Amino acid sequence: MTQRALVILHPGFEEMEAVAPIDLLARAEVEVVQASSTDSLRVKGRNGITMEATHLLPDVGAGDFDIVVLPGGPGIIKLRSDARIVECLQRHHSGGKLIACICAAPLLLLDANLCQQLTYTAHPSTIEELSEARSDAVIIDRNIITSRAAGTATEFALAIVRSLCGEACAKEIAASICWSHTF
């Protein structure tokens, strides 16, 4: 059975943090559903790059996904008021499925009450609310993957592939993109 990933695109998302997981998951032959949190398939990122989602978030509902990926960026602040996202994260967590948040997106883990007894990292700008965040590039704690910022997007994406598809697949993809760092 094909693995399925849901990547939620929101206005002001950090483009690198969305594209790296989408690209590397596609290389791993994971079905990637890109869902817009707005009423338009076209979503403008923080740097003015517009991506076209494959679906609107309401159309994917509680779909059967193996992982939910949330890119960060300044749009997270507005996204925090979207109850659908919090419910999605809580549902995935209670089902033991993977969740991946990068940059400011771990704030949504806080909103979903998923930070208790969790080792995580996040962008330094979130320190007031995520005071327990570590400075590691990527942290995997049980079924939750967190990463620091756009500069860690490839490492984050490879951690997602490793968690979803296995070490061998992640190493093969890392070699194919000439990723010279160890993970």
BELPENOR-V939869 format. One record per residue. N is the residue number from 1. SS is DSSP state (alpha for helix, beta for strand, coil for the rest). BURIAL is I if it has 16 or more other C-alpha atoms within 10 Angstrom, else O. Layout:
# BELPENOR-V939869
N | SS | BURIAL
N | SS | BURIAL
This chain:
# BELPENOR-V939869
1 | coil | O
2 | coil | O
3 | coil | I
4 | beta | I
5 | beta | I
6 | beta | I
7 | beta | I
8 | beta | I
9 | beta | I
10 | coil | I
11 | coil | I
12 | coil | I
13 | coil | I
14 | coil | I
15 | alpha | I
16 | alpha | I
17 | alpha | I
18 | alpha | I
19 | alpha | I
20 | alpha | I
21 | alpha | I
22 | alpha | I
23 | alpha | O
24 | alpha | I
25 | alpha | I
26 | alpha | O
27 | alpha | I
28 | coil | I
29 | coil | O
30 | coil | I
31 | beta | I
32 | beta | I
33 | beta | I
34 | beta | I
35 | beta | I
36 | beta | I
37 | coil | I
38 | coil | O
39 | coil | O
40 | coil | O
41 | coil | I
42 | beta | I
43 | beta | I
44 | beta | I
45 | coil | I
46 | coil | I
47 | coil | O
48 | coil | O
49 | coil | O
50 | beta | I
51 | beta | I
52 | beta | O
53 | coil | I
54 | coil | O
55 | beta | I
56 | beta | I
57 | alpha | I
58 | alpha | O
59 | alpha | O
60 | alpha | O
61 | coil | O
62 | coil | O
63 | coil | O
64 | coil | O
65 | coil | I
66 | coil | I
67 | beta | I
68 | beta | I
69 | beta | I
70 | beta | I
71 | coil | I
72 | coil | I
73 | coil | I
74 | coil | I
75 | coil | I
76 | alpha | I
77 | alpha | O
78 | alpha | O
79 | alpha | I
80 | coil | I
81 | coil | O
82 | coil | O
83 | alpha | O
84 | alpha | I
85 | alpha | I
86 | alpha | I
87 | alpha | O
88 | alpha | I
89 | alpha | I
90 | alpha | I
91 | alpha | O
92 | alpha | I
93 | alpha | I
94 | alpha | O
95 | coil | O
96 | coil | O
97 | coil | I
98 | beta | I
99 | beta | I
100 | beta | I
101 | beta | I
102 | beta | I
103 | coil | I
104 | coil | I
105 | coil | I
106 | alpha | I
107 | alpha | I
108 | alpha | I
109 | alpha | I
110 | alpha | O
111 | alpha | I
112 | coil | I
113 | coil | O
114 | coil | I
115 | coil | I
116 | coil | O
117 | coil | O
118 | coil | O
119 | coil | I
120 | coil | I
121 | beta | I
122 | coil | I
123 | coil | I
124 | alpha | I
125 | alpha | O
126 | alpha | I
127 | coil | O
128 | coil | O
129 | coil | O
130 | coil | I
131 | coil | O
132 | coil | I
133 | coil | I
134 | beta | I
135 | coil | O
136 | coil | O
137 | coil | I
138 | beta | I
139 | beta | I
140 | beta | I
141 | beta | O
142 | coil | O
143 | coil | O
144 | beta | I
145 | beta | I
146 | beta | I
147 | beta | I
148 | coil | I
149 | coil | I
150 | alpha | I
151 | alpha | O
152 | alpha | I
153 | alpha | I
154 | alpha | I
155 | alpha | I
156 | alpha | I
157 | alpha | I
158 | alpha | I
159 | alpha | I
160 | alpha | I
161 | alpha | I
162 | alpha | I
163 | alpha | I
164 | alpha | I
165 | alpha | I
166 | coil | O
167 | alpha | O
168 | alpha | O
169 | alpha | I
170 | alpha | I
171 | alpha | I
172 | alpha | O
173 | alpha | I
174 | alpha | I
175 | alpha | O
176 | alpha | O
177 | coil | O
178 | coil | O
179 | coil | O
180 | coil | O
181 | coil | O
182 | coil | O
183 | coil | O
